[in-house]
Amino acid sequence: MKLPKISILVAVIVAVARPVAQAQQADLVARNGVIWTVDTDNPGAEAVAVLDGRFVYVGADAGVESFIGPGTDVIDLGGAFVIPGFYDNHVHFESTGRLLYGLNLLDVSDAEAFVQRIRDVDKRYAPGTWITGGDWSAYETWAEGAVAEAGKQVNPDDLYGSLFLPNKGMIDGFTRERPVLVRRFDRKVYMANSVALELAGIRKGVPDPEGIAVERDERGEPTGALFNPVTGAVESTVLVRDNIRALFKDLIPTPSRSQRVAETQEVWKKMASVGVTSYCDITSNPEYVNIYREMRDQGKMTVRVRYRPSLEKWQSMVDLGIRIGSGDDWIRFGAAKAWIDGIMGNSSARFYEPYTNNPSSRGIWRDIMFPFERSPDNPEEMQSRLERLALQADAHGIQLSVHAIGDEANGYLMDMLERIIAKNGDKDRRFRLVHAQVMTDRDIKRAGEMHVVAEVQPFHAADDMRWMEERIGHERSRGAYAFRRLWDSGAVVSFGTDSPGTNASRYYLNPMLGLYAAVTRKTLSGQPEGGWFPQEKLTVEEAIQAYTLNTAYAGFEEHMKGSITVGKLADFVVLSANLLTINADDIKDVTVKKTLVGGKVVYSAGVNAR
Ligand SMILES: [Zn+2]
């Protein structure tokens, strides 16, 4: 089925209340607003009333009066613009928490900032907890938000690139009791402090561990810098073996429960402040489901979640009784996730033809594609392991979602989906094509015909356009982030962030950046003028729908979320400007004044509630 389009630019105020037989006293009334409901039957309103966490009235100010009683909280919106809460279709929750509460060095490529960031985390973390990750220098060659010309030239003869290289002396002074192992964004280089080096047995007079080059000073003392073996050019960051990680793996304990809880609360705080009221959690450690349940039972959840484990877990999901539609208002299940190729950020996405700037590579398939074996029901047909898993999960009522970036990866999934439909029958399965990043014309058409959900993250376009054409050329770039054609083909375009990003790029949770990217198709610094492949722009109304109702649809939740409609959960946001009337270039600067979840204020102009 295709979702109705909301194309009316001017909000029409429907003066007729949609009364529940007799007006009850509401818990909350918000009135005097400009409300864009994302509900085609009732697109514009001035006021809402909320009872028991759901909308009981959406309409004109006059009609809401009868819902106000002595116990009703009344918010005067003061003419502010209101839309449904944002629903982020794709959040790597665990790594987002680690990045927000822990170390983030993506934009760091100098000693001063490096030391400062580690110092900050040292103050937050419990004594003894390892400081790890960081991904320094991610923006050293391609400045964040900049256009292609801004790329820094790296020395092509230096396999490790001529990038910032920290040493233990920078941080040893304040980390005498705490192990630190941070890495460069491409994982080719790591830096350990003295405590971590000692724990790994890396010291003066001892030979380098197998497969790792230890940088040493003139006295033979390790400097802290550790190097993985590399073969390709610095541009290609596909690392075949991460020996450093393997060496330290068993030394670094899994994060404590209290650290995970602190990280969870940090992300939820951030989400509330940018208006996110629901998100899909992509394959976080199952421990997070326990944390969610505990927080829900204590009434501490401020955002709703749909948890998606990896496809390999489909059998245990089924054993637990999980199907599409499982869960409650706060925590939901029903989908599983797989990955079949790499990413654009390090040229590992899988294409039919070689990379324009690297004729020897078409990108990679992930392990889940192997082994390729004969299909049990047709000896002439070769089948990937992914397809065997997908057929079974689909037959058992699990929703499929698969990451595909390159055109061949997307094409393979369209082929596979055709076979799944042929074998398991036609049904409302809402196959989620995750990222749908570069697609051929034929596959865009097929995605529409099979009513695929294009689970895209529009900020990727703003970020990747900086180097996209250099890597895959102009013709293939035409099919990149082709949101307009996907939408028109009949695919359901759903938005989110992919936070916290890849090891090469940061994707922020703020939905305004995604709306801005989808509507303008420009980088954050406003280039190119007129937008990159501007024929693929969406309207702002469509972009809002993609970030709310369409993501609810993508999770079989459109009956409970995604629009400001009587009977749905009262999740909505009050914004600093009217997205429908401002200049599209200004969308990225719009802020959230209030976020309400289930009719309760969870964020208000700079202050997180609860
Ligand atoms: Zn992802």
Residues whose N, C-alpha, C, O or C-beta is under 5 A from the ligand:
A	BS01	ZN	D498
